[in-house]
Amino acid sequence: MAEQITLTDIVIDVVLKRVKRVRLSIHPPTGRVRISAPSHMSMESIRVFAISKLDWIKKHQKNIRAQDRVTRRDFVDRESHYVWGKRYLMQVIVYRPPLELDR
């Protein structure tokens, strides 16, 4: 069961499920907010919980939105790529099949 709470300019997705504790999470890259709460908890108490965490939510949304994102790759010569944490420069080799000559 998924519902939404709106606090000022923040939309919070609320998922009620069989859990013991309330879990608040912020998801990159847009800073989407989600609360997982026990199914027996009322929406009003979830709203009060969200209001109490409003400063924390805004701080973490700001941090997530400020993070650098991976740029789009063009796959051209000397473009850098990271593999297993190590930087490599790409060398593009164009394959040309051998010409078939009439004999």
Accessible surface in RSA format (square Angstrom, percent):
REM  Atomic radii and reference values for relative SASA: ProtOr
REM  Chains: A
REM  Algorithm: Lee & Richards
REM  Probe-radius: 1.40
REM  Slices: 20
REM RES _ NUM      All-atoms   Total-Side   Main-Chain    Non-polar    All polar
REM                ABS   REL    ABS   REL    ABS   REL    ABS   REL    ABS   REL
RES MET A   1   156.90  81.3 105.06  69.5  51.83 123.4  92.56  78.7  64.33  85.2
RES ALA A   2    82.24  75.6  50.75  78.3  31.49  71.6  50.97  71.8  31.26  82.8
RES GLU A   3    57.88  33.2  48.91  37.0   8.96  21.3  28.87  55.8  29.00  23.7
RES GLN A   4   120.47  67.4  90.94  66.5  29.54  70.3  25.16  53.5  95.32  72.3
RES ILE A   5     7.56   4.3   4.61   3.4   2.95   7.1   7.56   5.4   0.00   0.0
RES THR A   6    76.59  54.5  64.07  64.9  12.53  29.9  43.32  58.2  33.27  50.3
RES LEU A   7    10.64   5.9   7.88   5.6   2.76   6.9  10.64   7.5   0.00   0.0
RES THR A   8   105.75  75.2  61.54  62.4  44.21 105.4  78.39 105.3  27.36  41.4
RES ASP A   9   123.81  86.7  90.06  89.6  33.75  79.8  48.48 114.1  75.33  75.1
RES ILE A  10     9.79   5.6   7.07   5.3   2.72   6.6   9.79   7.1   0.00   0.0
RES VAL A  11    73.83  48.6  60.82  55.1  13.00  31.3  60.82  52.8  13.00  35.3
RES ILE A  12     0.00   0.0   0.00   0.0   0.00   0.0   0.00   0.0   0.00   0.0
RES ASP A  13    31.17  21.8  31.17  31.0   0.00   0.0  12.16  28.6  19.01  19.0
RES VAL A  14     0.21   0.1   0.05   0.0   0.17   0.4   0.05   0.0   0.17   0.5
RES VAL A  15    27.31  18.0  27.31  24.7   0.00   0.0  27.31  23.7   0.00   0.0
RES LEU A  16    25.12  14.0  14.92  10.7  10.20  25.6  14.92  10.5  10.20  27.4
RES LYS A  17    85.81  41.9  79.16  48.6   6.65  15.8  48.49  43.6  37.32  39.8
RES ARG A  18   231.20  97.1 195.52  99.7  35.68  84.9  81.29 111.1 149.91  90.9
RES VAL A  19    56.48  37.2  38.96  35.3  17.52  42.2  47.16  41.0   9.32  25.3
RES LYS A  20   183.90  89.7 153.17  94.0  30.74  73.2 101.52  91.4  82.38  87.8
RES ARG A  21   184.56  77.5 174.81  89.1   9.74  23.2  71.93  98.3 112.63  68.3
RES VAL A  22    41.24  27.1  17.00  15.4  24.25  58.4  17.00  14.8  24.25  65.8
RES ARG A  23   150.65  63.3 146.18  74.5   4.47  10.6  54.57  74.6  96.08  58.2
RES LEU A  24    30.49  17.0   9.60   6.9  20.88  52.5   9.60   6.7  20.88  56.2
RES SER A  25    16.11  13.6  12.64  16.9   3.47   8.0  14.03  29.9   2.08   2.9
RES ILE A  26    22.46  12.8   4.33   3.2  18.13  43.7   4.33   3.1  18.13  49.2
RES HIS A  27    54.97  30.0  54.68  38.0   0.29   0.7  35.78  36.9  19.19  22.3
RES PRO A  28    76.64  55.9  58.91  53.7  17.72  64.4  58.91  48.6  17.72 110.2
RES PRO A  29    86.14  62.8  77.27  70.4   8.88  32.3  77.27  63.8   8.88  55.2
RES THR A  30    90.91  64.7  84.23  85.4   6.68  15.9  74.93 100.6  15.98  24.2
RES GLY A  31     0.58   0.7   0.00   N/A   0.58   0.7   0.20   0.5   0.38   0.9
RES ARG A  32   113.84  47.8 104.14  53.1   9.70  23.1  55.04  75.2  58.80  35.6
RES VAL A  33     0.53   0.4   0.29   0.3   0.24   0.6   0.29   0.3   0.24   0.7
RES ARG A  34    59.84  25.1  59.71  30.4   0.13   0.3   7.56  10.3  52.29  31.7
RES ILE A  35     0.00   0.0   0.00   0.0   0.00   0.0   0.00   0.0   0.00   0.0
RES SER A  36     8.15   6.9   7.92  10.6   0.23   0.5   4.45   9.5   3.71   5.2
RES ALA A  37     0.00   0.0   0.00   0.0   0.00   0.0   0.00   0.0   0.00   0.0
RES PRO A  38     5.99   4.4   5.87   5.3   0.13   0.5   5.99   4.9   0.00   0.0
RES SER A  39    68.72  58.1  48.83  65.2  19.89  45.8  27.04  57.6  41.68  58.4
RES HIS A  40   162.30  88.7 125.97  87.6  36.33  92.9 105.00 108.2  57.30  66.7
RES MET A  41    45.28  23.5  36.39  24.1   8.90  21.2  36.21  30.8   9.07  12.0
RES SER A  42    63.26  53.5  51.44  68.7  11.82  27.2  51.23 109.1  12.03  16.9
RES MET A  43    56.18  29.1  50.10  33.2   6.07  14.5  50.44  42.9   5.74   7.6
RES GLU A  44   113.90  65.4 110.26  83.4   3.64   8.7  58.62 113.4  55.28  45.1
RES SER A  45    44.51  37.6  36.79  49.1   7.72  17.8  38.98  83.0   5.53   7.7
RES ILE A  46     0.00   0.0   0.00   0.0   0.00   0.0   0.00   0.0   0.00   0.0
RES ARG A  47    83.73  35.2  83.73  42.7   0.00   0.0  16.25  22.2  67.49  40.9
RES VAL A  48    88.63  58.3  87.57  79.3   1.06   2.6  88.02  76.5   0.61   1.7
RES PHE A  49    48.80  24.4  43.75  27.1   5.05  13.1  48.57  29.4   0.23   0.7
RES ALA A  50     0.00   0.0   0.00   0.0   0.00   0.0   0.00   0.0   0.00   0.0
RES ILE A  51    90.61  51.6  82.25  61.3   8.36  20.1  82.25  59.2   8.36  22.7
RES SER A  52    81.63  69.0  42.71  57.0  38.92  89.7  48.17 102.6  33.45  46.9
RES LYS A  53    83.33  40.7  82.27  50.5   1.06   2.5  26.22  23.6  57.11  60.8
RES LEU A  54    31.62  17.6  31.41  22.5   0.20   0.5  31.41  22.1   0.20   0.5
RES ASP A  55   122.13  85.6 114.63 114.1   7.50  17.7  39.17  92.2  82.96  82.7
RES TRP A  56    99.83  40.1  93.85  45.4   5.98  14.0  79.09  42.2  20.74  33.6
RES ILE A  57     0.00   0.0   0.00   0.0   0.00   0.0   0.00   0.0   0.00   0.0
RES LYS A  58    94.26  46.0  87.83  53.9   6.43  15.3  49.47  44.5  44.79  47.7
RES LYS A  59   121.16  59.1 114.11  70.0   7.06  16.8  71.84  64.7  49.32  52.5
RES HIS A  60    52.60  28.7  52.53  36.5   0.07   0.2  28.70  29.6  23.90  27.8
RES GLN A  61    15.05   8.4  15.05  11.0   0.00   0.0   1.74   3.7  13.31  10.1
RES LYS A  62   153.35  74.8 146.00  89.6   7.35  17.5  94.60  85.1  58.75  62.6
RES ASN A  63    76.79  53.0  70.79  68.4   6.00  14.4  22.32  53.7  54.47  52.6
RES ILE A  64    23.11  13.1  23.11  17.2   0.00   0.0  23.11  16.6   0.00   0.0
RES ARG A  65   144.09  60.5 114.83  58.5  29.27  69.7  46.89  64.1  97.20  58.9
RES ALA A  66    80.10  73.7  46.71  72.1  33.40  76.0  58.00  81.7  22.10  58.5
RES GLN A  67    96.75  54.1  82.19  60.1  14.56  34.7  32.66  69.5  64.08  48.6
RES ASP A  68   142.96 100.1 114.71 114.2  28.25  66.8  39.29  92.5 103.67 103.4
RES ARG A  69   113.05  47.5  91.11  46.4  21.94  52.2  67.37  92.1  45.68  27.7
RES VAL A  70   132.06  86.9 100.88  91.3  31.18  75.1 107.18  93.1  24.88  67.5
RES THR A  71    97.17  69.1  86.00  87.2  11.17  26.6  79.12 106.3  18.05  27.3
RES ARG A  72   198.24  83.2 168.52  85.9  29.72  70.8  88.84 121.4 109.40  66.3
RES ARG A  73    68.45  28.7  58.63  29.9   9.82  23.4  19.20  26.2  49.25  29.9
RES ASP A  74    88.27  61.8  66.07  65.8  22.20  52.5  16.78  39.5  71.49  71.3
RES PHE A  75   126.96  63.5 113.46  70.3  13.49  35.1 113.46  68.8  13.49  38.6
RES VAL A  76    83.02  54.6  79.85  72.3   3.18   7.7  83.02  72.1   0.00   0.0
RES ASP A  77    82.56  57.8  66.78  66.5  15.78  37.3  25.45  59.9  57.11  57.0
RES ARG A  78   171.41  72.0 155.48  79.3  15.93  37.9  64.51  88.2 106.91  64.8
RES GLU A  79    27.74  15.9  20.01  15.1   7.73  18.4  18.15  35.1   9.60   7.8
RES SER A  80    26.03  22.0  22.09  29.5   3.94   9.1   1.48   3.1  24.55  34.4
RES HIS A  81    34.83  19.0  34.24  23.8   0.59   1.5  17.90  18.4  16.93  19.7
RES TYR A  82   141.01  65.8 111.05  63.2  29.96  78.0  78.34  58.9  62.66  77.2
RES VAL A  83    60.17  39.6  55.81  50.5   4.36  10.5  59.19  51.4   0.98   2.7
RES TRP A  84   244.39  98.1 197.23  95.5  47.15 110.7 181.92  97.0  62.46 101.3
RES GLY A  85    75.73  93.4   0.00   N/A  75.73  93.4  37.58 103.1  38.15  85.4
RES LYS A  86   130.40  63.6 127.51  78.2   2.88   6.9  78.45  70.6  51.94  55.3
RES ARG A  87   137.82  57.9 114.72  58.5  23.10  55.0  30.34  41.5 107.48  65.1
RES TYR A  88   109.36  51.1 105.42  60.0   3.94  10.2  81.64  61.4  27.72  34.2
RES LEU A  89    73.76  41.1  46.62  33.4  27.13  68.2  46.62  32.7  27.13  73.0
RES MET A  90    55.47  28.7  44.46  29.4  11.01  26.2  49.63  42.2   5.84   7.7
RES GLN A  91   136.76  76.5 115.70  84.6  21.06  50.1  31.48  67.0 105.28  79.8
RES VAL A  92    66.41  43.7  44.73  40.5  21.68  52.2  48.41  42.1  18.01  48.8
RES ILE A  93   141.74  80.7 112.35  83.7  29.39  70.8 115.38  83.1  26.36  71.5
RES VAL A  94    97.18  63.9  75.91  68.7  21.26  51.2  79.85  69.4  17.33  47.0
RES TYR A  95   171.21  79.9 148.36  84.4  22.85  59.4 123.99  93.2  47.22  58.2
RES ARG A  96   185.55  77.9 165.55  84.4  20.00  47.6  64.35  88.0 121.19  73.5
RES PRO A  97    88.60  64.6  79.28  72.3   9.33  33.9  79.28  65.5   9.33  58.0
RES PRO A  98   112.37  81.9  90.84  82.8  21.53  78.3 102.02  84.2  10.35  64.3
RES LEU A  99   159.60  88.9 136.29  97.5  23.31  58.6 138.23  97.1  21.37  57.5
RES GLU A 100   171.60  98.5 138.57 104.8  33.03  78.6  56.37 109.0 115.23  94.1
RES LEU A 101   126.17  70.3 104.59  74.8  21.58  54.3 106.18  74.6  19.99  53.8
RES ASP A 102   152.93 107.1 119.66 119.1  33.28  78.7  41.77  98.3 111.16 110.9
RES ARG A 103   255.68 107.4 173.63  88.5  82.05 195.4 101.27 138.4 154.41  93.6
END  Absolute sums over single chains surface
CHAIN  1 A     8838.1       7310.8       1527.4       5011.4       3826.7
END  Absolute sums over all chains
TOTAL          8838.1       7310.8       1527.4       5011.4       3826.7
